[in-house]
Amino acid sequence: MHSPRHQLVPTSRLVGKRRFGFHTLRHSLATFLVGQNTDPKTVQAMLRHADVSTTLGLYTHANTDAKMAAQGAVLKEFFAQAEQTP
């Protein structure tokens, strides 16, 4: 059985990203949740940060249409590869 990292690394290279891993997913999750108007303290608790300023200052990022499209392409490729892996 392959680990998720085994799928993340080749998939990220396919879409032109040098590095992509679980830490990237933590940033994406934080950004997504804040964008969905989730209470910042809830996001902080989910990521197990001691201070909400870490969550908001370091883990959330501005979303642009181009950035969202690129992230969507990475996830689409990741899930397509995951479906093909036995």
Buried (B, 14 or more C-beta within 10 A) or exposed (E): EEEEEEBBBEBBEEBEBEEBEEEBEBBBBBBBBBEEEEEBEEBBEBBEBEEBEEBBEEBBEEEEEEEEEBBEBBBEBBEEBEEEEE
